[in-house]
Amino acid sequence: MVVIGAGQAGLAGAYHLRRTGFEPDRDFVVLDHSPGPGGAWQFRWPSLTYGKVHGMHSLPGLELTDGDPARPSSQVVAEYFATYERTFDLRVRRPVDVRAVHEGAGGRLLVETSAGSWATRALINATGTWDRPFWPRYAGQETFRGRQLHTAQYPGPEEFAGQRVLVVGGGASGTQLLLEIAPYAAATSWVTRRPPVFREGPFDEDAGRAAVALVEERVRQGLAPSSVVSVTGLPLNDAVRQGIEDGVLDRLPMFDRITPDGVEWSDGRRVDADVILWATGFRAAIDHLAPMKLREPGGGIRVDGTRAVTDPRIHLVGYGPSASTIGANRAGRAAVRDIRRLLAQEPVAA
Ligand SMILES: Cc1cc2nc3c(=O)[nH]c(=O)nc-3n(C[C@H](O)[C@H](O)[C@H](O)COP(=O)(O)OP(=O)(O)OC[C@H]3O[C@@H](n4cnc5c(N)ncnc54)[C@H](O)[C@@H]3O)c2cc1C
């Protein structure tokens, strides 16, 4: 068995494999192309302290209890994942880049990597989204003389001191980064495709379930999964309220073109900028699965639970409705349960 990715989803899957009697190296391998433990958390910007992370669930079987809220989440979570891997002896192999998954011999899948190939009867794909930042394309983009970067490259607010920064994107990262950058920058502007929807009141379990159900429905139809914020709205907390009052979160509609000095709208309006920060989200990092032709015309992979509808050997964990820390935990367990059932029906040993 092969698990691709050692973030929350991959480690949750590996933990349940281990718990149900699968041995690392003998029965399964976990492959990850990042340099160290932590999944995508190891790359989060330094100003995203552990205290600012809302709703990170511990991995199954070992609570993260003593995370220092003042330290970067990249460090706190990386250390916790390292301890977790050691505690459960998961033996993650890294850096191993999975390049493609093909149909192999004897009904097995062939997983081609930077460190050789593995033939496997079942696959848990847990590759997250961090490796596929989404950059929309706009007319004139290549003419812009300033700096363009994506959330995935955000270095913290200090680098933008004295600059005019335009943030594109109406998700949680867009608002968080604007609020962080505004005190340093000479000016900030905020552009979003749709008017942002702010959500009053706490985000309780019912709201969470409703949001997950909406993403689940998209995935069931074979559409590309939407981000959870697009269905939950942005939490209207004190910082956001203040940002609205101060005019930092005063949203402009999407511009029509990018110019060498900024952006402009067809009605003649323009905003000059030194930096365009694309807080435009991520897509599922699943290009290595392309040879298996799982994608539907709608752009997504249809899954039933975690199982790819067109290929029961392939499980997607941390994909669509399970793209949260709690969702990944549950999906890891569900995938292992399903794979055990699949293997029990088959005569060939793993
Ligand atoms: C800024 C930010 C803040 C967030 N905050 C929260 C939060 O507070 N609470 C919450 O529940 N969720 C949060 N999320 C969502 C969060 O990312 C997920 O909940 C969870 O951490 C994702 O885990 P994962 O295992 O699916 O993916 P990842 O953590 O991205 O792990 C995927 C792993 O797969 C590896 N990989 C990818 N492709 C390959 C390949 N081809 N070959 C080998 N290895 C590969 C990567 O190296 C990586 O280690 C946040 C997301 C972002 C962007």
Ligand as a Chemical Component Dictionary entry (heavy atoms), coordinates in Angstrom:
data_LIG
# 
_chem_comp.id                   LIG 
_chem_comp.type                 NON-POLYMER 
_chem_comp.pdbx_formal_charge   0 
_chem_comp.three_letter_code    LIG 
# 
loop_
_chem_comp_atom.comp_id 
_chem_comp_atom.atom_id 
_chem_comp_atom.alt_atom_id 
_chem_comp_atom.type_symbol 
_chem_comp_atom.charge 
_chem_comp_atom.model_Cartn_x 
_chem_comp_atom.model_Cartn_y 
_chem_comp_atom.model_Cartn_z 
_chem_comp_atom.pdbx_ordinal 
LIG C1  C1  C 0 -2.958 29.398 5.471  1  
LIG C2  C2  C 0 -3.807 28.221 5.786  2  
LIG C3  C3  C 0 -4.305 28.053 7.060  3  
LIG C4  C4  C 0 -5.112 26.958 7.364  4  
LIG N1  N1  N 0 -5.607 26.856 8.624  5  
LIG C5  C5  C 0 -6.399 25.796 8.927  6  
LIG C6  C6  C 0 -6.947 25.651 10.246 7  
LIG O1  O1  O 0 -6.756 26.477 11.101 8  
LIG N2  N2  N 0 -7.720 24.555 10.499 9  
LIG C7  C7  C 0 -7.970 23.601 9.547  10 
LIG O2  O2  O 0 -8.671 22.619 9.831  11 
LIG N3  N3  N 0 -7.457 23.721 8.311  12 
LIG C8  C8  C 0 -6.694 24.790 7.977  13 
LIG N4  N4  N 0 -6.210 24.916 6.703  14 
LIG C9  C9  C 0 -6.479 23.894 5.738  15 
LIG C10 C10 C 0 -5.323 22.918 5.941  16 
LIG O3  O3  O 0 -4.358 23.107 4.971  17 
LIG C11 C11 C 0 -5.802 21.488 6.043  18 
LIG O4  O4  O 0 -6.714 21.392 7.064  19 
LIG C12 C12 C 0 -4.734 20.448 6.330  20 
LIG O5  O5  O 0 -3.615 20.930 7.012  21 
LIG C13 C13 C 0 -4.324 19.909 5.028  22 
LIG O6  O6  O 0 -3.688 18.680 5.255  23 
LIG P1  P1  P 0 -3.347 17.707 4.077  24 
LIG O7  O7  O 0 -2.649 16.548 4.677  25 
LIG O8  O8  O 0 -4.546 17.449 3.246  26 
LIG O9  O9  O 0 -2.376 18.550 3.120  27 
LIG P2  P2  P 0 -0.891 19.088 3.315  28 
LIG O10 O10 O 0 -0.616 19.543 4.684  29 
LIG O11 O11 O 0 -0.709 20.041 2.186  30 
LIG O12 O12 O 0 0.013  17.817 3.058  31 
LIG C14 C14 C 0 0.212  17.296 1.763  32 
LIG C15 C15 C 0 1.578  16.659 1.725  33 
LIG O13 O13 O 0 1.702  16.000 0.486  34 
LIG C16 C16 C 0 3.002  16.210 -0.026 35 
LIG N5  N5  N 0 2.924  16.090 -1.497 36 
LIG C17 C17 C 0 2.162  16.816 -2.354 37 
LIG N6  N6  N 0 2.330  16.385 -3.618 38 
LIG C18 C18 C 0 3.231  15.359 -3.558 39 
LIG C19 C19 C 0 3.812  14.497 -4.539 40 
LIG N7  N7  N 0 3.504  14.578 -5.838 41 
LIG N8  N8  N 0 4.714  13.578 -4.115 42 
LIG C20 C20 C 0 5.046  13.463 -2.811 43 
LIG N9  N9  N 0 4.503  14.243 -1.844 44 
LIG C21 C21 C 0 3.608  15.174 -2.210 45 
LIG C22 C22 C 0 3.390  17.595 0.439  46 
LIG O14 O14 O 0 4.786  17.708 0.543  47 
LIG C23 C23 C 0 2.708  17.677 1.818  48 
LIG O15 O15 O 0 3.594  17.310 2.856  49 
LIG C24 C24 C 0 -5.406 25.999 6.369  50 
LIG C25 C25 C 0 -4.891 26.158 5.082  51 
LIG C26 C26 C 0 -4.113 27.270 4.781  52 
LIG C27 C27 C 0 -3.589 27.452 3.367  53 
# 
loop_
_chem_comp_bond.comp_id 
_chem_comp_bond.atom_id_1 
_chem_comp_bond.atom_id_2 
_chem_comp_bond.value_order 
_chem_comp_bond.pdbx_ordinal 
LIG C1  C2  SING 1  
LIG C2  C3  SING 2  
LIG C2  C26 DOUB 3  
LIG C3  C4  DOUB 4  
LIG C4  N1  SING 5  
LIG C4  C24 SING 6  
LIG N1  C5  DOUB 7  
LIG C5  C6  SING 8  
LIG C5  C8  SING 9  
LIG C6  O1  DOUB 10 
LIG C6  N2  SING 11 
LIG N2  C7  SING 12 
LIG C7  O2  DOUB 13 
LIG C7  N3  SING 14 
LIG N3  C8  DOUB 15 
LIG C8  N4  SING 16 
LIG N4  C9  SING 17 
LIG N4  C24 SING 18 
LIG C9  C10 SING 19 
LIG C10 O3  SING 20 
LIG C10 C11 SING 21 
LIG C11 O4  SING 22 
LIG C11 C12 SING 23 
LIG C12 O5  SING 24 
LIG C12 C13 SING 25 
LIG C13 O6  SING 26 
LIG O6  P1  SING 27 
LIG P1  O7  DOUB 28 
LIG P1  O8  SING 29 
LIG P1  O9  SING 30 
LIG O9  P2  SING 31 
LIG P2  O10 DOUB 32 
LIG P2  O11 SING 33 
LIG P2  O12 SING 34 
LIG O12 C14 SING 35 
LIG C14 C15 SING 36 
LIG C15 O13 SING 37 
LIG C15 C23 SING 38 
LIG O13 C16 SING 39 
LIG C16 N5  SING 40 
LIG C16 C22 SING 41 
LIG N5  C17 SING 42 
LIG N5  C21 SING 43 
LIG C17 N6  DOUB 44 
LIG N6  C18 SING 45 
LIG C18 C19 SING 46 
LIG C18 C21 DOUB 47 
LIG C19 N7  SING 48 
LIG C19 N8  DOUB 49 
LIG N8  C20 SING 50 
LIG C20 N9  DOUB 51 
LIG N9  C21 SING 52 
LIG C22 O14 SING 53 
LIG C22 C23 SING 54 
LIG C23 O15 SING 55 
LIG C24 C25 DOUB 56 
LIG C25 C26 SING 57 
LIG C26 C27 SING 58 
# 
